[in-house]
Amino acid sequence: MRQAFGRPLIAATAAAIVYALATPLALADPPMLPDGPGKAIVERACARCHSLDNVVRVRRTRKQWEAVLDQMISRGATLSDDEFDGVAEYLATHVGPPAGS
């Protein structure tokens, strides 16, 4: 009898832990991108496949952003040549390495 009681209790406890850990993530505000030329394209093109957290999490140089953009295009992202340049510039400016690094 004790074993039958223990399994539902363990399952309920596990569910409560998962809920407690997931709730702050679900309620968190999405990352805010600074205003600037290219922002709308980043939001449109990047957020189609993943959250903007993926964009702002790692700071990269323009050359590194261009490599990431090439990789995303190979996976189906759609950017014209002009959009590519604008997005690369926007990301390098606003999500690039900190000054002096």
N, C-alpha and C positions, 0 to 999 in steps of 0.2 A: 504494500500500500504506500509506503514511503517513497518508493521509486516513481510511482505514477504521479504523485504530487510534485516531485522534484523536477521532472521534465517540463511541465507547463510553467513552473516558476522560473526555470532557467531560460526558457524561450521568451517569457514576458520581460525578464530582466535584460536579455540581449536586445529585444526590440526597443526597450526604453533607452538603452545606451545608444543604439544607432540613431534613434529619433533625436536624442539630446545632442549628439554630435553633428547631425545633419541640419538641424533647425537654424543655428546661427549662420551657416553657409547659405541656406535658402533665403534668409531674411537680409543678408548683407547687400548693400547697394552695389550695383555693377560699377566697375571702374570708370572713372570720368576721364575722358580724353580732353586735353586742352584744345581750345578753339584754334583754328588755323587752316590754311589751305590744305586739303587732303583729308581732313577729319571725316567728312561725310563718306568719302570713298572707303576709308578704313573701316568705318562702322558698317557700311553695306557689304563690302567684299569679305572682310575677315569674320564678321559675326554670323555669316551664313552657315559656317561650318563649326565654329567653336566660339567660346566666350571671349570677351575682350581681355579677360584675365590672362589668357595665353599671350596676348599682344604686349601687355604692360609688365608682365612678370620679369622678363629678361631684357636688359638694356644692351643694345647692339649699335655698332657703327653703321654708317650708310652701306658700306660694302657688305657687311653681315646681313643687314636688312634686305639688300638686293638678292642675296643668296637664299634667304628665307622666302622671299616673294617668288623667286624662280621655282623653288620647291613647291610652294602652294599652288602655283599655276600648273605645275606638272600633275598636281592632284585634283585639278578641276576648277580652281579659282579663275575668275575672269577679270582681267584688267587690260585696258588698251595700253599702248606704249606711253601715252601721255599720263594716264592714270598711274602706271607703274612708277614713272619718275616722280610724280606728285606724292604718291604714298611713301616711296623710299625717302624722299626729302622730309616729309612730315614725320615719319617714324624716327629718322636720324636726329631731327631737331628736338622732338618732344619725348622720345623714348630711347634716346641715345645714351652713350656713356656719360657719367657726370663730368662736368668741366674739370679739366686738369688731370684726367686719368688716361 
